[in-house]
Amino acid sequence: MAEPIAFPRRATFGEAEYSKLERSVLEALPHAVITTDLDGRVTFWNRAAEKLYGWRATEVMGRSILEVTPTADSATEATAIMASLKLGEKWAGEFQVRHRDGHWFLANVINTPVHDAHGTRIGIMGISQPAAPSFGAGAGRLLASSLSTIRETLGFPADRRQAFDLRDLAIGVALFCVALLARYGLDSIAPSRFAYVTFYPAAVLAAFFCGPFVGIFILILCSAAGMWWVLPTPGSDEIAFRLSSALAFIVSSGLSVILIFYLRALQRRLEIRDKQLALVNRELKHRLQNVLTIASSISLQTVQSGIPRDELGKAITNRIHAVGAAQDLLDSDPGKGVDLRQLADKLIRPMNPHSSRLTISGDGVLLPGSVATSFALILHELGTNALKYGAWSGPEGIVAVKWDIHGSELHFRWQEFQRAGFQKPVKQGYGSILIKNSLSEAKVSHEILQNGVDCQIWLPLTKDDRSAWSLGRKP
C-alpha cells in the first residue's frame, strides 16, 4: 500500500521538508497550494501558486503570507482569518487577493490547520484558485481604481465588495427594466412630467443591494433613459437641455448613492470589528486556559518536589511571576517574539547581589512565544538556585551568562564560578528536573561541577529567528 502524504513530523513547522513523492504530488496539483507555520510564514509554495500570484517560491519563502497575497482592502479580514486558523478553525470562501504586478482578483480559497502525527497543530495549508470570471472584469478593475481614489479623497471606509458579480448585475438590470416599464406605463398619465420619477428608486435600490459598480452603472443608465422623457423649454437646444437634465439627475441622485455607499462600508467595517472582537475573546479565553494550566502544573509539581512548607508559597509565586514576565514581553508585540537579552535582564538581574557578580553577553535573538515561557522558567530556576545554593549564596561567586549562534542553533550557557569546597547536592530537585525537561525541542545539559553549575542549551532556530539575530547584533 502506498504511503499516505504527510507533513513533516516534528515539533516546529519551518521550511517544509517533504519527501520526493509528497513534493511531486503537491507540485503537480492544478490549484495553488501554500503552507505556512502558525505565525503565517510561508513554508511551501507550489508551481500553481507561482502562476496564480506571480511570485516565485524563492521570493516568498519565509515571508509572512499577510504581506504577499491580501490586498489593502482585504488585509484586515486576512488578519482575522489567520487568527481563527491559529485557534484550529477552518475557513473557506471567496477572497480578494493580489498578483505580484499589483492587480487584484477574486479567488476561491480553502484554509485548514495542519497537525503532526501526535495531533499537535504545526501549520496552515491554503488551497486557492481563481473565482469564475465575471462580466466586465477588466472594466471593473478600472472602475475600482477610480472609486478607490474617490473613496480615499472623501475619507470613506473601504468596502470589500469591489468586483462585478453576475448576480448583482442581473438584479441591477432587472431594477432598471422595471423602472423603464413603469415609466412607459405612466405615459398615459404624465407623458412629459416627472421624467425620472421611476428611475430614482431604481438607482437607489441598485446602489443598496448590488454594490458600488452596479449602482453607478444603473445610475448612468437611468439618467440616459430618463432624459428622453424630459420636455425641452421652447427656444432651447433640445440635446443640451436633455443632457443637462441627465447631469442634474446624476448629481442629485449621486448624493444619495454616495451616502448609501458610505453606510454600506460603515456596516461592513462594524461587521469586521465584531468578528475581530469575537476572535479576541476566543484568543483571551484560550490564553487564559493555557495560563491556568501552566499555573496548575507549576503548583502541583512544586508541592510534590518536597520543598519545606514555609517556603512553598514563595516558590510557587516566584515561578508564576517568571511566567508572567515572559508574557509581559510577549504581549508587547506577539508577532515579533521575545528578546532573549530583555528576558535575561528582567528575570536574572533583580536576583544579582552585586553588578560585578553577573555578566550577560550575547547577540540579539528573538525567542518565539512557544519557547519564551519555558525559557523564562529555566532562567528563574537557574537564578534562584544560584542565590540559594550556588554562586550567589556566598560572598565571592559570580555567574556568567552568554549565548551565540552556531549554524541553525542557539547555544545558551549559564556558568557559575564560586569558592572552593562547594558541596554538590545529594539529590536532584524539582528545579533541576524543570531545567532539563522544559524545552522539549532543545538539547539541555545541566551539570553540577566542583566550581558550580554549568548549564548549556542548544535550541534550533527558525529562519526568521536567525535573521533577527544577524540584523540585530548587540554589543
Residue pairs with C-beta under 8 A, 6 or more apart in sequence:
3 21
5 21
5 22
5 25
5 26
6 22
6 117
7 13
7 16
7 18
7 35
7 114
7 116
7 122
7 123
8 16
8 17
8 18
8 116
8 122
9 116
9 117
9 118
10 116
10 122
11 116
11 120
11 122
11 440
11 441
12 37
12 122
12 441
12 460
12 462
13 35
13 37
13 38
13 43
13 114
13 122
13 123
14 37
14 43
14 462
14 463
15 43
15 61
15 62
15 463
16 35
16 43
16 44
18 26
18 44
26 33
26 44
26 46
27 46
27 47
29 46
29 48
29 127
30 48
30 129
31 48
31 127
31 128
31 129
32 46
32 48
32 49
32 51
32 52
32 53
32 126
32 127
32 128
32 129
33 44
33 46
33 48
33 49
33 125
33 126
33 127
34 42
34 44
34 45
34 46
34 49
34 65
34 69
34 125
34 126
34 127
34 128
35 42
35 43
35 44
35 114
35 123
35 124
35 125
35 126
36 42
36 43
36 65
36 123
36 124
36 126
37 43
37 122
37 123
37 124
37 462
38 86
38 121
38 122
38 123
38 124
39 64
39 335
39 368
39 464
40 64
40 65
40 66
40 82
40 124
41 62
41 63
41 64
41 65
41 462
41 463
41 464
42 60
42 61
42 62
42 63
42 64
42 65
42 68
43 61
43 123
44 57
45 55
45 57
45 60
45 61
46 57
49 55
49 57
49 128
50 56
50 57
52 99
52 107
52 128
52 129
52 130
53 68
53 69
53 97
53 98
53 99
53 100
54 99
54 100
54 101
55 68
55 100
60 68
62 463
62 464
62 467
65 82
65 126
66 75
66 78
66 79
66 82
69 78
69 97
69 98
70 77
70 78
70 95
70 96
70 97
70 98
71 96
71 97
71 98
71 104
72 158
73 96
73 158
73 159
73 160
73 162
74 95
74 96
74 97
74 160
76 272
76 276
77 95
77 160
77 272
78 95
80 272
80 275
80 276
80 279
81 91
81 111
82 124
83 279
83 283
84 91
84 279
84 282
85 91
85 111
85 112
85 113
85 124
86 113
86 121
86 124
87 279
87 282
87 283
87 286
88 113
88 121
89 113
90 110
90 111
90 112
90 113
91 109
91 110
91 111
91 112
92 109
92 110
92 111
93 108
93 109
94 106
94 107
94 108
94 109
94 131
95 106
95 107
95 108
95 109
95 128
96 104
96 105
96 106
96 107
96 160
96 162
96 163
97 104
97 105
97 106
97 107
97 109
97 128
98 104
98 105
99 105
103 141
104 141
104 144
104 162
105 130
105 131
105 137
105 163
106 130
106 131
106 163
107 128
107 129
107 130
107 131
108 128
108 129
108 130
108 131
109 126
109 127
109 128
110 126
110 127
110 128
111 124
111 125
111 126
112 124
112 125
113 121
113 123
113 124
113 125
114 121
114 122
114 123
114 124
114 125
115 121
115 122
116 122
134 140
134 163
134 164
134 165
134 166
134 169
135 164
135 166
135 169
136 164
136 169
137 163
137 164
139 164
140 162
140 163
140 164
140 213
143 213
143 216
144 162
144 163
144 213
147 162
147 212
147 213
147 216
148 162
150 156
151 157
151 158
151 159
151 265
154 258
156 261
156 262
156 265
157 262
157 265
157 266
157 268
157 269
158 265
158 269
159 211
159 212
159 261
159 264
159 265
159 268
160 268
161 211
161 212
161 268
162 212
162 213
163 213
164 213
164 214
165 210
165 211
165 214
168 209
168 210
168 211
168 214
169 210
169 214
169 217
171 206
171 209
171 210
171 214
172 206
172 210
172 214
172 215
172 217
172 218
173 218
175 202
175 205
175 206
175 218
176 199
176 202
176 206
176 218
176 221
176 222
176 225
178 202
179 198
179 199
179 201
179 202
179 222
179 225
180 198
180 225
182 198
183 195
183 197
183 198
183 199
183 225
183 226
183 229
186 194
186 197
186 198
191 229
192 229
192 230
192 231
193 231
195 226
195 227
195 229
195 230
195 245
196 222
196 223
196 226
196 229
196 249
196 253
199 222
199 223
199 225
199 226
199 249
200 222
200 249
200 253
202 218
202 222
203 215
203 218
203 219
203 222
203 253
203 256
203 257
204 253
204 256
204 257
204 260
206 214
206 215
206 217
206 218
206 219
207 215
207 216
207 218
207 219
207 256
207 257
207 260
207 261
208 215
208 260
208 264
210 218
211 264
212 261
215 257
215 260
215 261
216 257
219 250
219 253
219 254
219 257
220 250
222 249
222 253
223 246
223 247
223 249
223 250
223 253
224 246
226 245
226 246
226 249
227 242
227 243
227 245
227 246
227 249
228 242
230 241
230 242
230 245
232 238
232 241
232 242
233 241
291 323
291 327
294 323
294 373
295 320
295 323
298 316
298 319
298 320
298 323
298 377
299 316
301 430
301 434
302 312
302 315
302 316
302 319
302 430
303 312
303 316
304 430
305 429
305 430
305 431
306 429
306 430
307 315
307 430
318 380
318 384
319 377
319 380
319 381
321 380
322 347
322 376
322 377
322 379
322 380
323 373
323 376
323 377
325 343
325 346
325 347
325 376
326 338
326 343
326 372
326 373
326 375
326 376
327 373
328 346
329 338
329 339
329 342
329 343
329 346
329 372
330 337
330 338
330 369
330 372
330 373
334 369
336 366
337 366
337 367
337 368
337 369
337 372
337 465
337 468
338 366
338 367
338 369
338 372
338 375
339 364
339 365
339 366
339 367
340 362
340 364
340 365
340 366
340 367
340 375
340 403
340 410
340 412
341 360
341 362
341 364
341 365
341 474
343 367
343 372
343 375
343 376
343 379
344 360
344 379
344 401
345 360
347 376
347 379
347 380
347 383
348 358
348 360
348 379
348 382
348 383
348 399
348 401
349 358
349 360
351 383
351 384
351 386
351 387
351 392
352 358
352 392
352 399
353 387
353 392
356 398
357 391
357 392
357 397
357 398
357 399
358 398
358 399
358 401
359 398
359 399
359 400
359 401
359 402
360 401
360 402
361 401
361 402
361 403
362 401
362 402
362 403
362 404
362 412
362 474
363 403
363 404
363 405
363 469
363 472
363 473
363 474
364 468
364 469
364 472
364 473
364 474
365 403
365 405
365 410
365 461
365 465
365 468
365 469
366 464
366 465
366 468
366 469
367 375
367 465
368 462
368 465
371 439
371 441
371 459
374 438
374 439
375 438
375 439
377 434
377 438
378 434
378 435
378 438
378 439
378 455
378 457
381 431
381 432
381 434
381 435
382 414
382 435
382 453
382 455
384 431
385 431
385 432
385 453
386 392
386 393
386 397
386 399
386 416
386 453
387 393
389 425
390 397
390 399
390 416
390 418
390 452
390 453
391 397
391 398
391 399
391 416
391 417
391 418
391 452
391 453
392 399
393 418
394 418
394 419
396 418
396 419
397 416
397 417
397 418
397 419
397 452
398 416
398 417
398 418
399 414
399 415
399 416
399 417
400 413
400 414
400 415
400 416
400 417
401 413
401 414
401 415
402 412
402 413
403 410
403 411
403 412
403 413
404 410
404 411
405 411
405 461
405 466
405 469
406 458
408 460
408 461
408 466
409 458
409 459
409 460
409 461
410 457
410 458
410 459
410 460
410 461
410 465
411 456
411 457
411 458
412 456
412 457
412 458
412 459
413 454
413 455
413 456
413 457
414 453
414 454
414 455
414 456
415 452
415 453
415 454
415 455
416 451
416 452
416 453
416 454
417 451
417 452
418 451
418 452
422 450
422 451
422 452
424 448
424 450
425 448
432 446
435 444
435 446
435 455
436 444
436 446
437 444
438 444
439 457
439 459
441 459
441 460
442 457
442 458
442 459
442 460
443 457
443 458
444 455
444 456
444 457
444 458
445 454
445 455
445 456
445 457
446 453
446 454
446 455
447 453
447 454
447 455
448 454
461 469
